[in-house]
Amino acid sequence: MRRRTSSRLTRTSLATLASLAVFWLLLPSSPAQSSRPIYARPVETARSPALLPLPPGAIEPAGWLRDWCLSARDGCTGHMDDVAPEFRHAWAADFQQRGTGLNWPNGAWPYEGGGYWFDGLTRLGLALHDESLLAQARTRFRPVLDRMNDRGFLFLWWLDRKSDSDRAALKAGGDGWSIWASGLMGRALSGYYAGTKDPHALEAMVKAYGPDPEGLRWINSNLSNVAPAFDAYTWSGDPGIRRALDNLFHTPPSGFSPNIARFHAPPDMTPGSVLDNCHVVEFLEGTTPWALGTLWTGDESYLKATLAWHDLLAKVSMLPTGAPVADEWFLPTGAFRGTETCDVAGYLWSQLFLLSLTGDGKLADRAERVFFNAGPATIARDFKTHVYFQSPNRFAAGSPSFPHGPGASGGNYAVKHMPLCCTAAVNRIVPWYVTNMWMATPDNGLAATCYGPCKVSALVADRVPVEIACTTDYPFTEDVEMTVKPTREVHFPISVHIPAWCERPALTINGAVVPLERSSTGFARIDRTWKPGDAIALSLPMAPKIEQGRDRAPRGPVGGEHLPSRITIRGEDDPTGAPFGSVSMGPLLFAEAIADVGGPNTPDPTATWKVALDTHAPGFEVVRTSLPSRWDWPLASPLKVRTRVFPVDWNPAPGSPTLPDAPIAPTAAARSIELIPYGCTKFRISMFPVARREPALKDVRKILFLGNSITHHGPNESLGWPGDWGMAASAPEKDYVHLVAAAVGRIAGKAPEFRDLNIADFERGYANYDAAAKLKDAIAFDADLIILAIGENVPALDSPAAGDRFETAVRTLLGTLQGGRDRIVLVRSCFWANGPKDERLSKASRSAGVRFVDIGRLGADPANAARSERAFKHEGVAGHPGDRGMKAIAEAIMEALK
């Protein structure tokens, strides 16, 4: 039997809520009230946010951004009921899951999907002032609003929180899955109430969060309900919610799952430290709401811990797209790793949320970067199909293969993907950005936080209405023009965000240049009296630049286990990983487009994209044309960057593609290509291999020889070997090391400095060899020429698996030795020819883009063995190259170098 419910408030009367809403929105001017920020919540906490979000609807998109919003309305966001039946079930009156059905695989998924969708639907409707979208939102909220009561579990109104069976089912159901999903519903209702002031919405939130003082920490594995509970309290002052927040933040944080509890203190960012990764949705929802503890208690440590974890995510996992690797767990940056669409939406939300709390422009920079790049890559141009995962490089449909979710098919554009989380979450991206482009300041001014064409309507100073129209094609152009229209002349401050990438911003007001001082938080404050029609012109000059980094993502077959893996914090100069280059201008990432023909899942088969960036002389040229009449992130982009690249021998396998392990040698002369904004592409290369530009032999000043006993062997009485040079030359100057150094010196006109090092321990233990640690001093030598002479001591490669392991180890070693700088690297084959080893050495050399010389024929000539020149106590020594053999090796190396 259904419990009787009521639409009346039981803890806080509707009359009280209505009066609070009037107090907040229509507060009359008076000396006593003028010191209170207009957009502050009715109920104060220990600390206030640095910036105050405006009600959704205060900011209306214009220009190209409005076009994109209309595409969302006419595409997925306005028609999710047609996408899958689960969306018709979402929070519907007749969809009441119980028992095992509260776990998402057993039917509870629509609670998560509904929360995501309703959030985007509501904010989009408010931003566009679109009554059809708002009517749809009201219809979807109504079953919950009409049925909320004091005994339910959060928004699961049909359950009884005093029922042992219901509590057990909730806890068992995916570790509180439906409790997590309730937080998403709470967030959607929070946006709805903020924009509409529908008292029933706040009534529902109070009933969800007020009755149970342990409700926010009862499920210890997520914090999704904290932000909407905080919102409900600051709007209502409900004492029950206050107790619940006190229990969460004032009580020592015990009882949380370890993966959530660790977010309560900053991570160890020391290079070399190791930590477990986690699912990125769990990361964002576990770290971001915890920052509210600083507003609740006044204790800075809550916010500091959250920001430190977000800095760690940016350091370890950030992609040039502005989104972290999240497929679905965070991992080191990788050109072919994925970002789940849920995490594009979640990362944007988290940065805007933290921007409000801190006022730090760095977070606005992050929000713009992810929105303008990863945002449009999630969705097709008609806003009707989407990806589950995107990757910075995509050259084939069904590639790469992702470890979770729908796997390889997750990179394809489809009407829906199973599970349906991303199908729902994609609707949040555009409206969350639009509704946070402006915020209020505590001194009753306004702050332009993120840019794009829009109009903001707000109250300033002593509640004077003002309208500011932003006319711009940003980020496709550099200028933002703002026309300020207060209803009367009024004094108030406007703060404008100055992105960190912009080196020479400029500002004029009514045509007059105004000195611009960027604060430590990345904003410039304009404090003056404004008249209707005053014009601000903000110039944010953009210049293309190459950003280089390391692809340290795991390689090889991917597994689908939802288990943590260990992540090592790397130092800035750590040489491990494949080097890459990307091109950015302002907040935009640029990519070489592989045209999609006949839809976003079919690449042009004639496209040529196997190139490496010329990082030394990119030869940038910017080409701008007018934006099209309707914006849909077109392949024919109005903004292009031309740059120099080199064709290279790079053939990534679609199933498991990788970048070359080191700067790669060009196969032809440089040519110029056009890059377009990443968001305009569906197939692309945006994390490029780096072209190797070898120094000329005449410029070589340092040489590093790495090998085995042929390269260097110290005296050994038991072997009858007295020398301290390459075995078995008759004197130091007769070994190949000294011969090569002398030959290079003759070309350079000056004897080079050189070092020779025996790394036979690599040959015998290559699988576990830590080159960065063991060769630290050799790497620091910073040689211009490196010669790698190994293979003879490697155990027999008696299986393909053994060959793969050896090839991978050599490739990794070469990448470490390259260190991201241009130098000549040469690998030689075994002196005594060995087909399996030599083949793997050759393949590793090609992959790393370095030279390879086959000297196996030399070992087959008996005249090259030392025994042909003199007698030796030990037969093994006698078989080494003698003076003639060493001379032949040196000549082969020099021929390959020339």
N, C-alpha and C positions, 0 to 999 in steps of 0.2 A: 504494500500500500504506500502510495506517495505521501510523504510528510506534507502537512499544510504549510504553505509559505505565504509570505506577505511582501508587498512592495513597499511597506513602510520601513523606515529605519528603526531599529530597536536600540542601537547604542548612541546614535546621534540623530537628532530630528532633521527632517527635510528643511524645516524652517531655519534651523541653525546653519545647515549647509548653504542654503540659498543666501542667507545673510553674509556668510563668509565669501561666497563668490562675488556678491555685490561689492563687499569690502575690498576685495583684491582688484577687481576690474574697474570699479567706478569710484575709487577712493577720492573724495573731494580735497581740493587744495586747502591746506591750513598750515600755520607755522608748526604745529605739533606733528603733523603728518609729513611735511615736506622732506624731512630727513630720512624717511623710510623709502627704500627703492620701490618704484612703481611695480616692478615685476617680481618682487620678492614674494614668497609664499606667505599666507596669512599666519602660519605658525613657525616661529624661529627655532633653529637648532643652535648648537654650541658655536658653529662656524658657518659662514655663508659661502656659497660658491663665488668664484672670481667673476664669472659671467653668468647672466641669467637667461635661460632659454625663453624665446618669445613663444606665445601660443601658436601651435600649428595653424596655418591660415594667415598669419601676419605677413608671411613672405610668399609672394606669388611669382612663379617662374615666368620668364619672358624669352623672346628670341629662340635660339636653337634649343635652349633648355626646356622651354615650353613644348616645342615639337616633340622632344623625347618623352616628356610627361604624358602628352596626348597619345603617343604610341603605346605607352604603358597602359593607359586607360582603355584604349581600343584593343590592346593585345591581352596579355596574361592577366594583369591586375584586375581588370574589370570583368573577367570571364572565367574565373577559376572554377566555378561550379561545372563548367563544361569540360574541364581538363581531366578530371577524375572523380569518381563517385565519393572518394574519401573527403573531398572538399565540401560536398553536400552534407556529409555527416558531421563536419567539424563543429563541435559545441552545439549541435542541434538538440532540440528538446527530447527527441526520441532516440538519441544516441547516448546511452548511459552504460558505459563499460563497468564491469564489476569483476571481482576475483582475479583470475589469471588474465582476463581481458584488459587489465590496467597496464600490462606490459606492451610495448609498442609492436613487437612482432605478432601479438595476439589480437590486435585491433585498436590499440590506443593511439596509433600514429596520428589520426586527425586532430587530436588535441594540440600536438606540436604544430602541425601544418596550419591549423586554424589560427593559432596565435601569431605565427609569422605573417600569414596572409592578411589577417585583420589589421595588423599594425601598418603594413604598407598601404592597404586599401584605404584606411582612415586618413592617414597622412597625405596620401595623394589626393583624395577627395577634398580635404581641407585646403591644400596648397592650390588646387585648381578652382576652388569654390564650385565644385561640380556636384550638384544635388543628386544626380543619379548614383554616383559613387557613395555619397554620404547616406543615401536612402538604403543602399545595399548594406553598408556597414551597420546602420541601425537595425536592420532586419536580422543580421547575423548576431549582433550583441543581445537582442531582445530576449531570446530564450534564457540566457544566463541572468540578465538583469531582473527578469520577472520572477525568477525562482530561487534567488539567493536567500540563504537563511543562516542562523547563528550556529547550526550544528554541522554544516557541511565541511568538507576538506577544501579550503581555499575556494577555487571556482568549481570544484566537483560537488555541486550542490546536492546531488542525489545520494552521496555517501554520508555516513555518520561518523564524525571524528571520535565519538565515544564508543564506537563499536570495535571490539578487539579484532573481529574478522576483517573489517574494512581497513583497519590500521595495518594489519599483517599483510593483506593483499597489496596495499600501496607500497609498503616497504619492500616486498618481494618482487614487485613488478618492475623489473629493470632498475633496481636500486632507486626507486622513487621516480620512475619515468613520468608519471602523470603529475607528480608534484612539480617537477621541472617544467612540464608543459603549462602548468597553471601560471608560472611566472611569465611566460610569453603572452598568455591571455591578459595578465595583469599589466604588462607593458603596453599592449594594444589599447586597453581601457584607459590607461593613464594618458596616452596621446589623444584619445577620443575626448576624455573629460577636459583636458587642457585646451582643446580647440573648440568645444561646444558648450561646456559648462552644464551638460545634462546631469542633473542631480542624481538620477538613477545610477549613473556610472560610478560616482563617488560612493553612493550608498553600497553598491556591490563590492567595491574595494574595501570599504570599512568592514563589511560582513565577512570578507575573505580573510583579512589580516588582523582584525581586532579581537575575536573571541578567544584565541589560543595564544597565551604568552610564550609557549614553546614552539609555535608554529614555524618560525623562521629558521630554527636549528634542529627541528625534529628529523628531517631528512638531511643527513650530514654530507651528502656528496654533491650538492649544487647550491648556488646562491641566486638562482634566477628570480626569486620572489623578493629579494631585498630592495631593489630599486623601486618597484611599484608600491611596496609597503611604505617605503620612505616617502614617496610622493603622496600616498593616501594620508599619512600622518601630517605632513606639512600643509596639506589642504584642509584637513578636518580637525587636527588636534586630538584625535581619539585616544583615550588613555590606554585602551587595550593594545593598540599598535605601539604606543610608547613603551609599554612593558616588554613587548616582543622585541623591539629594537634594542632596549636596554639589555635584555638577556643575550642578544647576539653580540653586541659590541662592548658592554661593560663587564660581562662575565668572561673570565679567562677562556680563550678559544679552544676548549677541549672538546672531544667528542666528534670532531670533524674527521672525515676520511683523510688518510695521509696525503693524498694527492691534492686535496683542497687546503689542508692545514699548512702545507709548505708555502703556500702563497701569502701567508700572513707575515712573512719576514722576507727581506730582500734576498735574492739568489747570490751565490758566489760567482762573480764574474771574472775571477782570476784566470788568466790563460793556463790551460792544462787541467782545470777543474772539470768534473764530470757530473752530469745530472741525468735523470730520467726524463724523457719527453712525455707528452700526453696528447690526447685528442684536442684539436685547436678550439672547437666549440667549448669544450670543458675548460680550456685555458682562459678564453675570453670571458666566459660566464663565471669562472671561479676567481679571477683577479679583479675585473673591472668594478663589480658592485662593492667589493671590500673597501674601496677608496671612500665610500660614503661614511665609513667609521670615523674619518677625520672630521666631517661635518657634524656627525652626531656627538662625538666626544671632545673635539678640539685637539685630539692627539694626532700629530703629524705623521706618526709611524704607519698608519693605515694607508695613507696616500703614497708615502714614500715606497712602501713595499710594492704596491700596485704598479707604480711608474717604473720601478727597477725591473720587474718581471716583463713589462712591455718593452723596455730597452733591451733586455736579453733576447726577446723574440725577434726584435729588429736586427740585433747583432748576429744571431745564429742563422735565422731562417728567411730574412727579408729578400724578396725578389725585386728586380727592377720595375715590375708592375705595380709596386706599392703594397702588395699583399704578401703574406708569409707563405712559405711552403706549408701546405695543409692538406695532405692527401691520405688519410684524414688527420694524421699526427704531424706535429712539427718536426722538421728535419733540416739539416743544412741546405743552404741555397743550391738549387740545381736547375739547369736549363730545361730539363725534361721532367721535372717534378711538377706535381699539380697543386692547385689551390681549389678547395671545395667552394662552391658558390655560397653555401651557408656562411663560410668564413670571410668571403668578400663582404657580405652584408654585416656580419658580426664584427669584423675588424673596423669597418667604417663607423658603425655604431659606437664601438668602444672608444675610438679616438675623439669623436664628437662629444661623447659623454665626459671624457676626461678633460677635454678642452674647456667645457663649462666649469668644471671644478677648479682647474688650475689657471686658466687664462693664458696658457703657454702656446705661442704660435707654432712651436714644433709639432704639436698635435694637429693643428690646422694644416700644416704642410703634409703630414701623413694622410689626413683625410682627403685632401685634393689629389694626392698621388694615387691613392687606391681608387678613388671615384672616377677619375678621368682615364684610367688605364684598365685596371682589372674590372671595373664596373661594366663598361660596354662590352667587354669580352665575354661576359656571362650570358649574353642574350643576343638573339638574332636581330637583324635590322628592323624586322616588323614586330618585334617584341612578342613573338608567338612560340618560339622554341628557344631552348637554353641548354647549357652544358652543366653537368654535375661537377666536372673538373676542367680547369683551363691550365695550360702550361705555357711558359714564355716562348717555347719553340714548338710549333705544330706543323708538320709537313705532310702528314697523311691522316686520313680518317682512321679511327680506331687506334691511334698511336699518340702517346706512348701507352703502355699498360700500367694502370694505377693499382695500388695494393688493396684498396677498399672500395666500398660502395659498388657501383656497377662495373668497376674495372676498366678495361680498355674502351668500352663503349661510352664511358662517362665523359670522354672528351668530345663526343659528337653532339650536335644540336638536335634536341628532340622535344616534343610537346611535353613529355614528362619523363623523369628518371626515377627508378625505384632504388632505394627508398625515396619518398617524395619530399624530403626535407628541403632540398635545393629548389624544387619546383615551387615551393611556397616562399622560401627566403628571398628569391630573386626579386620579389615584389617590394622588398624593404629598401633596396639600394637607392633608387632615385629619390623617393620622397624623404628619406632621412637626410640626405644631403641638402635638398631644397629647403626643408624646414629648419635648418641650422646654419644657413648662410649669414644670418645676422643674429646677434644676441644683444641683450641689454646690459649696460654696465651699472654697478651699484650706485653711481652718482647720477643716475637717471639720464645717461647718455646712451649711445648705440655703438656697437662694434661690428664692423664688416669682417667676418671671420674667414669665409671662404667665398671665392668669386665665381661669377657667372651672371648672365642677364636675368634680372629680377626686379621686383618692386616690393619694398617693405613698408608696411603701415604700422605705426606704433605711437606710443605716448612718451614724451620726453619732458625734462625739466619739471614744471609744476603741472604735469598732465596735459601738456599741449600736444594735440595730434600733429604728426608729421608723416609725410610720405617721401620716400627716397627712391627714385627710379635709377637703376643701374643699367646703363646702355653699354653693352660690350659683346664681343665675340670671344672673350677669354675662355679657354686658354689657347685659342687658335690665333689670337692677336694679343698685343701687349698692353693695351690701354683700357682703362675702366673709367667711364664717365658717370658721375653721380649728380643728379639734379635733386636738390633739397627743397622740399615744399612744406614748411610748417604752416599752420593756419594763421599764425601771426609771427611777428619777429620775436625770436626767443634765443636765449643763451643756453647752450648745452654742448657737451663734447661728443665728437665722433672719433672713434679709434679705427684705424685701418690696418689690416694685417699686411705686413711686409714679409713675403716668403724668404726663407733663408737662402734660397738659390739666387735671389735677385741682388746683384752687387751695386747697381746704380739706380735705385728708384727715384722718381721725381714726382712732385705734386704742385699743382696750381689750383688756385681758387679764383674764379671769375677771371681767368687769364693771367693772374699775377702769381709769380713763383713764390712758393712758401717753403721755408726751410723744413726739412723732414728729418726728425730724429727717431731712429728705430730704438725702441726700448729693449731691455734684456729679454723680454718675453716675445719680441718680434712684432710689436704693434707701434704705430705712430699716432699720437693723440693730437687732434685738432680741437682746441677749446676756444670757441668764439660765439658771437651772436650771429644767428643765421636768419636770413630773410627769404621769403618765397622766391624761388627761381635761382638761388645761389648754385653755382656749378663747380663741382670738384672734378679735376682730371688727374687720375693716378696713372703714372707710367711705370710699368714693370718690365724693363728690357730683358729679353730672353736671348741667350746665345747657345748654339749647340755645343755639347761637350761629350767626350767619351768618358765613361765611368768603367773602371776595370775591377774585377773581383775574381773569386775562386769558386768553382763548382765543386763542392765537397759532398754532394749527395751520395748516398749509398748506391752501388751499382749491382747489376746482376738481377736474377729472378726476384720478383717481389712476392711477398707472402701476404695473406689477408688477416693475420692474427691481430686481434685488438689487445696487444701487449706492448708495454713500454720498451724502448731501446735506449741505449746509453749515448748521450751527446757530449762531446768534448768542446769546451770553450777554447777557441783559437785566438792567438795573438794577431795583431794587425799585420805583422810581417811573416806569419806562418806560411811556408811555401807549399803546403799540401793542397791538392785539388787541381782541377783543370782550369787554366786561365780563361776568362771570357771578357769581352768588351760589349758595352751597350751604349746607345746614343740617346741622350735626353736633351730636351730644351724646355726650360721652365718646369712645370709639373708633368709634362708629357714624356712618355717613353716612345721612341720611334722603332719601327721594325721594317724589315724587308718583307713586303707583302707577297705571298703566294696566292694569286688570284683564286677566289672561289667561283667556280663556274657551275651554274645550274643548281645553286644552293650552297649553304655553309658547310656541307660535308663532302664536297667534291673539289679537290684542288686541281688547278691547271696542270696537266701532265707535262706541258712543255716548259714549265717555269724552271729557271736556273737560279739556284739559291745556295750552292755550295761554295761559299766565299768566306774570307777572313778579313776582319777590319784592319785597315792600315792605321794603327794607333799613333804612328810617328808623324804622318802627314795626311790627316783625314780630308783636308781640302773642302771644308764644309761650305755649302751654298744653300741658303734658305729661299724657298719659292712659295709665295702666297698668292692666292686668288680669292675671289669672293665666296662666301658660304652659299650653298644651294638654298633655294627658296624654302625647302623643308628639310630638316636635318634628320638623318638616320645613320650616322657614322658611315659615310659612303667610302667605298674603295677608291673612288676618284676624289681623294682628299683635297681640300682647299689649302692645306699646309703640307709642304714636303721639305725634306732635308736631303740634299745630295752629298754623298761622301765617297771616298776612295776605298776600294776593296781589292783583294787579290783572289783569283780563282785558286782553290786548293783541292787536294785529294782527300776528301772527307765524305765518307759514305755511311752515315749512321743507320743502323738496322731499325726498322719501324717498331719491332717488338720491344727492343731495349736500347734506345738510342743514347749516345753519349757525345760529349764534346771531345776533341783531341786533348790528350793529357798535357800538352805543352804547346807553346807557340808553333805554328805549323808553316812549313815552307811553301811559298807560292809555286804554282805550276805554270803560271803565265803572267804577263804584264798586268799592272794595276789598271782598273777601269772604274768608272763612276756609276753608282746606282742611286735610285731614289728610295728614300725611306718615308713612310707615312706614319701617323699616330697609331700606336699599338691598338687602340680601341676601334680603329677602322678596319682591322684585319680579322679574318677567321682562320686563315693559315698564315704562318709567318715564321721568321727567324728574328728574334730580338736580343738573344744572348749569343753573340757571335764568337766563333773561334778567333784567336788573335794571330795575325800574320807574323811570322818570324822574319826579322830583318837582321840577318847575320852581319856582324862586323867583317870587314875585309881582313884577310890574313895580315896585311901590312899594319893593321891597327891592333893586332893581338899583343897584349902586354903581360897577360898571365895565362898559364896553362895548368889544368888539373888532369892528372892521369889516375884513373881508378882501375885496378885490375887484380891480378893474382900474382903468383910467383914470377911469371914472365915480366910483369911490370916492376915488381920489387920483392926481394927476399933477403932478409938479414942473414948474417953468418950462422951456419949450423954444422957443428963438427961431426955429428952423427951421419950427416949426408955428405960430408966431405966438401961442403960448400963454404968458402971463406968470404965470399963477396957480400956487399951491402948495396946491391943494385939488381937489375933485371937478370934473372936466371935464364940461360947460362952464358951470358956474354963474358968475354975475357977481361973487360975493364968497364968502369962506369960509362965512359964516352962511347962504348961500343953497343950499349943496349938501345932498344928502340926509343925509349923515353928521351935520352940525351940526343939521339940522332934527330928525332922530330923537333925537339926544342931548338936545336942548332939550325935546322932548315927553316923553321919559322923565323928565327932571329935574322937569318940572311935576307928574308923577304921584308921583314919589318925594319931592318936597318939597326936593330938593337936587340940584344939577347933578352928573351922574355924571362920573367920570374916563373918558376914552375914548382909543382909539388907532385909527388907520386905516392900513392897509398894502396896498400894491399887490402882488398875487401873480400878475401876468400871466405870470410864468415858470412857474407851475403850469399855467396854461391851455395854454401852448405845449409843455410837456414833462411832462405829468402822468404818463406811464408810468413815468418814472424819478425822480419827485419824492420827496425824503426830507423829509417834513413835520416829523418830530420834530427833525431837525437844522436845517432852514432856518427853522422857525418857533419855535425854542427860546425866544427872548425873548418872543414873542407869547403862547406857551403859559404861560410863567412869569408873565405879567401877570395870569392867573387871572381872566378876565372872568366876570361873572354873565350877560351877554348877548353872544352871538356872532352876527353877521350875515355870511353868506357870499354875495357878489354877483359871480358869475363866469359864464362861458360864451361871451361875445362873441368872445374871441380863440382859442377852441378850434377847431382845424382841423375841417373838415367830417367828420361821422360818416357816412361813405359806405358802411359795411358793418355788419352785426350785430356782428362781432368788434371793430370800432373802438368801437361803442357800449358793448359789454361792458367794454372796457378803461377807457373814460372813467368809466362808472358805478362800477366797482370802485375806481378812483382817488379819486373823490369820496367814496365810502363809507369808504375808508381815511382820507382826510383828516378827515372828520367824526368818526370814532372817535378819531383822535389829538387833535382839538380838544376833544372831550368830556372826555377824561382821567379818566373814571370818576366825575366829580363832577356833581352836579345843577346844571344851568344852562339858560338858554333859548338855543336855537339855531334860527336861521331861515335858510333858503336861498331866494333869489329866482330866478325864471327870467331868461332873457335879456331885456334891454330891447327889443331887436329880435327879435321872436318867431322861434324856430327849433325846429320840431317835434321832430327827433331829439335835439337837445341838451336841450331842456326836459323831454322825457319821461324822459331818463336822470337829470337832476337831480332830478326828482320821485320816481323810483323809488329813487334813492340816499337821499333824504330819508326816505322811508317805511321803508326798511330800517334806517336809523340811528335811527328814532323821533324825528325832529325836524320842525319846521314847514316848510312850503313855501308860497310865495305866487307866483302867476303874474301877472307885470306886462307880458306881451307886448303887450297891447292899448295900453299907453302909448306904446310906440315907433311904433305905427302911426298915431298922431295927429300930424300935422305941427306942430301948435301946441306940442307938447312938445319939439321940437328947438330948439337954441340959435339956429339961423339965422333962426328966426321972430322973434327978439328983437333981434338985432344982427348985424353983418357980421363974418366971420372970414376970415383969410388962407387957412386950410387947410379944405378941404371936409370932411375927416374930423372935425375939431374941431366944425365947424358942425353936423354930424349928431348930436353928443352932446346929452343933455338939457340944456336951459337952465334958467332959474329955475323956470319953470312945470313942466317935466318933473321936475326934482328934487323939487319940492313934491309932485307926484303920486306919485313913488316913495316918499317919506317917508310919505305918507298911507296908501299900500297896505301898507307894512311895519307901521305902527302899528295898522292895522285887523287885520292878521293876528296881531299880538302880543296884542291885546286879546281 
